[in-house]
Structures are given as structure tokens and as C-alpha cells.
Amino acid sequence: MLAMIGQPGDTRTSQRDHLLLTMLYNTGARVSEIIGVKVGDVVMDESACVHLRGKGRKQRSTPLWKRTAQTIRAWLRRNPMLDTDAALLPNRHGNAMTRCNATQCLNIAAARAAVQVINVFRNKRQFIW
């Protein structure tokens, strides 16, 4: 999973995608729940959490790990123009990401992780034999 999440790059898109994957892993939420999160849905006090809206208008709050909260804080510092009603994970037009955007992000992360894991196993195999 860590290979899938990876490290954020220098670009805004890379940082956004890193945050998307981190939040998906942390919360266990559906993609539609995460891409629907607005900046105001994230509580960044001592017990950080995110308010999610699921199927059937069900609402729930999910605690955030310290690392996830740090990633969100860094994202918001880099994007001060995001107000409380703005999508936390905007596309290039400033609207909420679509499921198609999230699918592309997941596919790219999976391909990158597969190469990384294969290389790790190749290197370990050389030492074993």
C-alpha cells in the first residue's frame, strides 16, 4: 500500500493525487465519498476527522491519522485560495474531481507501484541466490 500511495511530487496534481490515495487508505471511504469532501468537512483540531456523505445521504465522521492530517494541512497551505465550500480535491477547473479522474489516479499509482515492487523483488532475489 505504501508503494501505491508513494511520495508526493512537486506538481499540484501529484500532491492532490497523493492526498486522495492517503485519504482513501486512511478512511476506507468510497471514492465518491472522498471526492465529495469540501474543505469545511475537514476538522483539523487535536482530534482531526473528516465528515463524509455516503449513499442514501448517510453522514459519518472518520478520524484521521496524524500523517493524513499533516498531508491535508500541507495541501491547504499550498492552496490558500480554497475556501470552506470548495472541493478539497479539485480538478484543473476548480470543481470536485470526478470518479474518472480518481480512476486515472489509481491506475497511474498502481502501475508505478507495480514497477517499484517488481524491482524490490528482483534486488532481493539477487541476494538470496
HELIX and SHEET records of a PDB file:
HELIX    1   1 LEU A    2  ILE A    5  1                                   4    
HELIX    2   2 ARG A   12  THR A   27  1                                  16    
HELIX    3   3 VAL A   31  ILE A   35  1                                   5    
HELIX    4   4 VAL A   39  ASP A   41  5                                   3    
HELIX    5   5 LYS A   55  ARG A   57  5                                   3    
HELIX    6   6 LYS A   66  ARG A   78  1                                  13    
HELIX    7   7 ARG A   99  ILE A  128  1                                  30    
SHEET    1   A 3 VAL A  42  VAL A  43  0                                        
SHEET    2   A 3 CYS A  49  ARG A  53 -1                                        
SHEET    3   A 3 GLN A  59  PRO A  63 -1                                        
END                                                                             
